[in-house]
Amino acid sequence: MSDLTGRVALVTGAARGQGRSHCVRLAEDGADIIAIDALLDFDSSFYPMANQGDLDETVRQVEALGRRIVAIKADVRSFEQLQDAVKAGLETFGRLDIVCANAGIATNMKVAWEKTEEEWQDTIDVNLTGVWHTVKATVPAIIAGGRGGAIVLTSSLAGLKGYSHIVDYVAAKHGVNGIMRVLANEVGQYNIRVNTVCPGLIHTDMMMNDPTYQIFRPEIPNATKEDATEVFKTMQVLPTNWLEPRDVSNVISFLVSDAARYITGVSMPVDGGQIGRG
């Protein structure tokens, strides 16, 4: 367990999946939480997004640990909404130490030249511009605190290599790693560290859905999760079908802790060895 007692962490995409897991893990470590989620669907996406009930459940789980949490509906595509969310968090907690820019979406899977303008733009707006907005809205508050801090941006294995049918996602996640590398240089003087996590195949709504199963098993009509799992389990070096959100949260817990005080500018795969598989 990391000791984050007295610190405040802001997490985007906090209503479910990896975002909720990060909120809970950091709360277990002692942090209070500013939880942000847009709570809206995208016509360009192939799975439903989180809703108010999901965000309420994040609040419940954090409060059950005895930690404080402010939950705010805000869209990372809007810098103004993020500014207001950060202001509300600071009014409640008086400080900001940790940022997890986690919010992201995936749009309909197609070869690159068949992607629509909407699919491309929605992905770039949320997954890349949304990360920049999160950084832009939070870094001044961490600097003003004068205590240093830690920022973790959620990239992906798709930010380190290419995957078919998701050119928009791959482009955005490569860009997130670029933001991290620049920002690490810019804020190091303030003792603020910046890294990315690059998750592989994680058991979340973004990955576990019928369109994804069909992409992995195109030869099977109406492919099921069980069908896709036969492929999933071949993707990691370690003997697992997939990773859980908690596996990513545990790495984030380390990266934002004092145990990682000299780690910055790093892209950390969390993938069961998928990136190195021959």
Secondary structure, 3 states (H helix, E strand, C coil): CCCCCCCEEEEECCCCHHHHHHHHHHHHCCCEEEEEECCCCCCCECCCCCCHHHHHHHHHHHHCCCCCEEEEECCCCCHHHHHHHHHHHHHHHCCCCEEEECCCCCECCCCHHHCCHHHHHHHHHHHHHHHHHHHHHHHHHHHHHCCCEEEEEECCHHHCCCCCCCHHHHHHHHHHHHHHHHHHHHHHHHCEEEEEEEECCECCCCCCCHHHHHHHCCCCCCCCHHHHHHHHCCCCCCCCCCECHHHHHHHHHHHCCHHHCCCCCCEEEECCCHHHCC
